[in-house]
Amino acid sequence: MLEKWFKLKDNNTTVRTEMIAGFTTFMTMAYILAVNPNILGDAGMNPNAVMIATALASFVGTLLMALLANYPFALAPGMGLNAYFAYTVVIKMGYSWEIALFAVFVEGAVFIVLSLTNVRQAIFNAIPTTLKAAVSVGIGIFIAFIGLQDAKLIVANPSTLVSYQTFRGETLRSVGVGAILALLGVLITAVLLVKQFKGGILMGIIATWILGIIAEIAGIYIPDPEIGMYSVIPGGIISLDFSSFSETFGAVFTKTDFGSIHIGDFIVIMFSLLFVDLFDTLGTLIGVSSKAGMLDQEGRLPKIKPALLSDAIATCVGAVFGTSTTTTYVESASGVTAGGRTGLTALTTAVMFLLSVIFSPLFLSIPSFAIAPALIIVGFYMMGAVSRIDFEDMTDAIPAFLCIITMPLAYSISEGIAIGVISWTLINLLTGKTKEKKISILMYILAVLFVVKYIFL
């Protein structure tokens, strides 16, 4: 049955490989179950309800991706979009979280229309192959940067913005030990991969977590919640209390005060969510599918419509459950790196998200420093796409470089795409390469829209 549905032989994979890949993807994404409730909790939402909504929205979105598109991509409420939801729309602009959820729902509905009318597919296909390779590389560096931060190996610095962790002083027993364990995790994962150990990335996560448990029991690692370093020893295994979910489920319709909505502000909010979600999703699909070798000779992704439709439906469903925009996750690259090539990988991840509703105490105890080695190694794997960039052709190479460097430095996939599209279009236009590069009308439109976005949004 699995072979018939997911076409495992056609994709040169096995049930075991797909399931390991799916579990690996989940492990690298599990942090959202803790982070999203914390962020949306600042907007006045019940954190427990948000945790359940997060898990269920991730389950539905990832399941749709598995069944409709047969791709190994996982979905969950997007980072950045949840911060915009809480800190800009609710806290800064003063709207209720119910209205913010309504904006997310409307954005998802617009996305469904765009997906059904091939607009999103056309945008994906219009982006040149060089920029698609650059997006893959940029996402790789971005993922590695996130991993280094999660491990507390790279920290904030008032003089240089960021700097390397110092292994001394008061934070040594918590942050410092976590950072050291993350480095050990990178070493363990690297050795496993060099030895071609199946599931090496997943085993690296588990091994680092076990080392953390040992360090905490021995008193070497001391949890300090105030600086984001929590106990790595599970406080329990299961939780069957779902009563809080009633506070957010359906609130987008039943609790929204539509009379308090200012149409001008609402349109700006909705389009801001729409814009970021659109290009974050496209960027992730470009980067991860490029890494998996799923793009055809013209740089197009077969069956992209059901993939985009899954993403759009998941956003609407997530809003009904009670969470911010649900989108395709860049951490899907970890499962692809582990060998995932079909929807069975996504199905495995989806099931894990469903189980996390019950086993939340166990999954929430996975420390960020155990996930970090996987993200760093995945970043390394995605760097390989740089070989597909023609550095002899500066009209391709310079925009590709700008796209790559913008993603980690601006902390945004969509910003990297924006800078890449604008610079590629302008440089080729001003150097008379329009006919040679066959610049499509859509690329001109995208470049103009990106410029307008920087001016008005």
N, C-alpha and C positions, 0 to 999 in steps of 0.2 A: 504493500500500500504506500509506504513512504517513498519507495523508488518510483512508483507510478506518478505520485503527486508532485514530488520535488525534483525528479529527473536527476538523481544522484550520479549515475554512471555517465550521463551526458556531460556533467560538470566535473567529472574526475574526482569525486569525493565519496566519503562513506558516512554511515550513520554515526559512528563513533567520532569521527573528525568533526562533523557538524555539531554534535551535541557538546563536545568539548569547546568548540568555538563559541557556541551560544552561551555556555556558562561563563566563558572568559569575558565575553561582551558584557554580560550582566554584572560580573564582579567589578569591571572597570566603570560601570554606570551606577552601581548601587549607592554611591555617595549622594545621588539626587534625592534618595528617600529621606536623607537627613537634612540636606542643605535646603531643599525646596520648602519644607514646612517651617524652617527657621526664617527664611526670607519672607514668605507670605504671611508668617505669623506677625511680622512687623507691620503688616497692613491691617491687622486686627482679626485675621482669620484664625480659627482653631487649628493649631499645629497637628494634632492627631487626625483631624478630619482631612487636612491637606495631605498628610502622609498616605492615608488610604486612597484619596483621590489621585495622588501622584502614581501610586502603584497600579491602580486600575486603568488610568489613562494610558500608562506605558504598556500595560498588558494588551489593551484593545488596539492601540496604534501599531504595536509590533506584530500582533496577530494578523492584522489586516495586511501588513507588509509581507508577511510570510505566505498568506493564502492568496492574495490578489496578484502580487508581483513576483513571488518566489525569489526574493532577494534577501541577503543576510544582513539587512539594515535594521537597527532597533530604534525605537522612538521613546521619548520621555519629555516632560516639561523642560524647555530650554533655559539654560543659564544665560543671563543677560536680559532675556525677555521677562523672566520672573522678577529681576531687579527693577526693570522699567515699570512693570506692573505695580510693584509695592512702593518704590521710593519716588517715582515720578508721578504716576497717575493717581495713586491713593494719598501718599503723604504730602507731596509737593503741590499737586493740583487740587487736592481736597475732595476727590471723588470717593464714594464708598467702594468697597471691594466688590460688591454686587454689580455695580455699573462697570467696573473694570473687567469683570468676567463677561458681561454682556458685550463689551468691545471685542474681547477675545472670540466670543461665539460668532459675532458678525464677521470678523476677520476670517475665521474658518469657513464661513458660508461663502464669502467672496472667493476664497481659495478653491473651494469645490467647483465653482463656476469657471474659474480660470483654468483649472485642471481639465475639466470636461471640454473646454473650447480650445485646447492645445496651446494656450498662451504660454504657460510655464514650460511646456515641452519645446516650443519655438525658441524661447530664451536660452534654454539649455543648449540646444543645437547651434544657436548663433554664436556662442562664445568660441573663439578659435582654439585649436588644439594646443597651441603653445601656452595659452592662459590656463587651460585645463590642467596641464602638467604643473604649472606654477601653483595653482590652487592646491594640488595634492602635496607639493613640497611645503607650501605655506602652512597648511593644516598640520603637517607632520611636525614642523617647528613649534607651532602653536600648542599641539598636544604635549610635546616634550616640555615646553615652558610651563604648562599647567601642572604636569607631573613634578617638575622641579619645585614649584611653589607648594603643591600639596605635601611634598616631603619636607618642606621648610628648608630646603637646600638653597633656594633663592628667596630672599626676603626683601622687604621694603627698606630703602635707605634715603634719608632726606637730602643727601648730597648728590647721589648718583641715580636716584629713583629705585634701583634694585642693586643688590650686592649678594655675595655668598655668605652662607651661615657661618658664624663664628662658634667654634666648639669649646666655649668656656663661659664662666659666669653662672648666673642663677638659672638660666634656661637649659643648661647642659643636661640635667636629669630628665627633661621632658622633650623639648624641641630638639636639642642636640642628639639625644639618643634616638629619637624618631628619624632624624636625618641620617644618622649612621646606619640604622637598620634599613633605610631606603637604599643607601649605597650598597649594602650587602645584598639587598634584593635585586638590584641591577646586575651585580656580579653573578648571583645564583642563576638568574634568568638568562644571562648571556651564555654562561657555561652550558645550561640545558639546551639552548638553541644551537650552539656550536656542535654539541653532541647529537643534534637532531632528535631530541627527546620530544615525543608527541605530547602536546599540551604544555609545552615549556613555559609559556607566559602565564597560564593558569596556575601551574605548580609554583612558579615564582611568587605569585600573590599569596598563595596558601603558606608557603615556606616563610615568607616575610612576616605574615600574621602570626604564625606559630612562634617565631623568634621574639615578636613583640609580647606575646603572652608570657613566654619564659622570662623576658626582661622585666615585665611588671611584677610577676610573682617573686622574682629575686630582688626586687626593690631597686633595680637599675633604672627602669623607666617609671617615672612618677607622673600620672595624669594631672593635667592642669586645664580644666574646661575654659577658664578665662582667656587662655591664649589658643584655644581650639585643639588642645591635645587631650583626648578623652580616653577612658579605660578601654582596653582592647579585649578584656575578658567579658564574654557574653553574660549579661545579668539575668538571662533567661533564654528560652528557646522559642516559645510560642506566646501569642496574645490573641484572645478571642473577644476582646471588647471593641465593637464596631459602632457603638452608640453615637459617637461624635460625628460620624459621617452624615447624619441627618442635617447637620448645621450648614453644610455646603452643597449637598446633592440637590440639584434643581433650583438652587437659590438664584441662579441667573435669570429665572423667569418669575419665581414666586416672591422674591424679596427685593427686586430691583425697583427703585423709585424713578420711573421713566420721566416724570415731570421735572426732575432736577437736572436732567441732561441738557447741556448747552451744545447745540448741534455743531457749531464751529469747532469747539474743543474736541468733541467726540470724533469728528472726522479726522482731525490731526492725530488723535490717539490711535484710532483704528488703522490709519494708513502707516503710522510709525511701526506698529506691530506687524502689519502686512509686509512692509518693505524689508524689515530685518528678518522676519521669518522666511520670506521668499528666497532671499539670497543666502541666508545661512543654510537652508535646506538644499538649494542648488549647489552651493559650495561643497557641502558634505557629500552629496551624491556624486559630484564630479570627482572629488578627491578619493573617496573610498572605492568607488567603482573603477577608477583609473588604477588604483593599487591592486585591485582584484583582477585586472585584465578583462573587465566586462564591456569596455567600450569597443565599438566596431571600428573599422578602418577610417571612418569619417569622424571619429570622436563622439559618436552618438551612443546613448544608452538604450538598448532595446527594452521594451515594456516600461518605459519611464512614466507613462500616463498612470497606470495603476499604482506605481510607487508614489507619485505626487498626490494622487487621490487618497491614498492611505494616510498620508501626512495631513491632508486637509480635513478629512473626516475625524481624525484623532484630535485635532484642535477643537472642533465643535464638541466632541464627546468629553474631552477634558474640561471644557468650560462648564458643561452640565454637571460633571462630577465635582468640580470645585477647584480647578487649578489653572495656572497660566498656560500660555501657548505650548502645545505639544508639538515637537518637531523631530526630524531625523537627527540622530546623535552621531557626532564625530567619533565617539568612542567605539562605534561599530567597526572602526578600523582594527581594533584589537582582535575581534573575532575573525575578520578577514585575514589578518596576519597569522592567526592560528589555523587557517585552512578553510574557514567557512566560505561557501560559495553559493548556497541555496537558501530557500526560505526555511529549511529545517533548523538552520542556525538561529534565525529570527524566532521561530516557534519555540525553541528551547529557551531563549531569552524571555519570551512572553510568559511562558509557564513559570519561570523563576520570579518574574514580577508579580504574578498572581499569588504564588506561594508566599511572597514577601509580606503580603497582607497579614498572614498568620504567623510567619516566622520573623517578623520585624525585629524582635530583640536580638536575634542571632545576626541578621544581615547588617543591622545598624552598628554592630560592634566592630565591623571590618574597618581598620584604621586607614586614614588617607595615605600614610607612609607605606602601606602594603600595596595600595593601588598604584602609587607613583612609579615604581619600576616598570610596570606594564606600559604605562603611558610614555615613558621615556624611550623604551625599546620600540614601541609602535612608531614613535616619531622618527627613529632611525630608519625603520623599514620604508616609511613614506618618502624619505629623502631620495630614494632611488629614482623617482620620477624626474629629477633634475637632469638626467642624461637625455631626456627627450626634448630639452630646450636647446635651440640652435643659438649658441652664444656668438656665432660669427655674424648673425643677422641682428644688428642692434635694434631694429624696429620691433623685433620679437623679444629680444633678450632684456632690454631695459624695462619695458612694461612688466615682463615676467618677474624680474627682480623686485620691482616696486610692489607688485602683488604679494610676493613671498614675504618681504620684510614688513609689510603693513599688518599682516594678520596677527603675528605675535605682539608687535609693538602697540597696535591699536586695540589689541585684545578682542578682535572681531573678525570672523570669516567674511561677513558681508562688506566690511570696510575694505578688506583686501581685494575682493572682487571689484568693488567700485573704483578703487584707484587703478587696478589693472585694466578695466574696460575703458576708463577715461584716457589714461596714458596711451594705451595701444591704439585707440581710435585717433586721437589727436596727432600722435607721432607719425602714424602712417598717412594721415590726411595731409599734414604739413610737409611731408617729404615726398609727396606725389606717388605713394604706393597703393592708392585706393584700388586701382584695377588689378595690380599684381596680387594683392592680398584678398581681393574679392570681398571687400567690406560690405556687409549686408545693411540694409536700411534699419533693421532692428538694432544693430550695434550703435548706429548713430542715435537712435531714439534712447537706448539705454544710457549712452554717455550723457546726453542732455538731461535725462531724468536724474541721473546721479548728481550732476552739477546743481540742478534745481533743488535736490534733496539737501545738499550741503548749505544752500542759501537759505532755505525756508524751514527745514525741519531740525 
